[in-house]
């Protein structure tokens, strides 16, 4: 696993759990670090904070849609999730095409 975080708190918590990573603050640095992580065959999962998924969906979605590995997982940061409370039900409804 490898973490790409937008804040030091999330980075520190993951580092204490044994996950290496970086803290970045710009779109270009995100693109650079993501390409570096993708190129490392030892990394199977890239964790990114949800803020990056919201602010730079073009970069994140490109990797998700065009590569099998590594898996990109968006995680909430110290401020909590940016998702609405029923996002899981909405996600399932969109995935299967019927409303539960």
N, C-alpha and C positions, 0 to 999 in steps of 0.2 A: 504494500500500500504506500501511497504517497499523497500528501496533503498540499493543496494550493489554497491558501487562506487569505482573506482580506484583513484579518486582525491578529494581533499577537496573542490574545487570550485563547482563541481556538487552537492556534499553533502550539502554544504551551501545553494545553490539555492533551492534545494528540501526541505531542512529543513525550509526555509523561507516560502515555499508553504504549510507547514504542514505535510510533509512526513518524517517519521523517517527513519533512516538508519545507515549504517556503511561505513567506508573507510577502504579498505583492500589492501594489496600489494603482497600476495602470493597465490599460488594454494591451499595449505592446509587451509589457513584462508578462502578462497573462499568456499571451500567444507564445512568447519565447519559452516560458517554463513548461507550458503544456506540450509543446513540440519536444522539448528535452525529455520530459517524462514519458511521452509516447515512444520515443526512441530507445528507452531503457527497457530491455526485454525482461528484466527482473521485476518490473512493476506490472501487476495485473489489475489493480484497482487504483483509480485516481479519485481522491475525495476533494471536492471543491465546495466552498461555502455558497449557499443559495444566492447570495448577492451577485456573484458572477453569472449565474444562470439567468438572473433577471436583467442585469445590465449589459451582458455581452452574449445574448443567445446565439448570435451568428457563429461565434467561435465554438461555443460548447456544442451546439446542435450539429455543426459540421463534423466534429469528432464522433459524436454519438451515432450519427446516421451513416458515416462512411468508413467506420472501423469496427471490427469485431472486438479487438482488444486494444488497449485496456478498457475496462468497464469504468464509466464515469458516474460517480454517485454524488448528488448534491446533498449537503448536510446543513442543518441550521447552525447559526453561530450563537454567540452568547446572548444575543437579543431575541432569540427564539426563532421560530419558523415564520416565513413571510407568506405562508399558505393560509388559505381560508380553512376554517375548522372541518368542513366536510369535503376536503379535496380528494380524499381516498375514494369516496363514493362517486364523485364526479369522474375521477380517473377510470374507475371500473365501468361506469356507464358509457364513457367514450370508447373504451377498449372493446366492449362487447356489443355496443350499439343499441342497448335497451336500458330503460330506466328501472332501477331496482327500488 
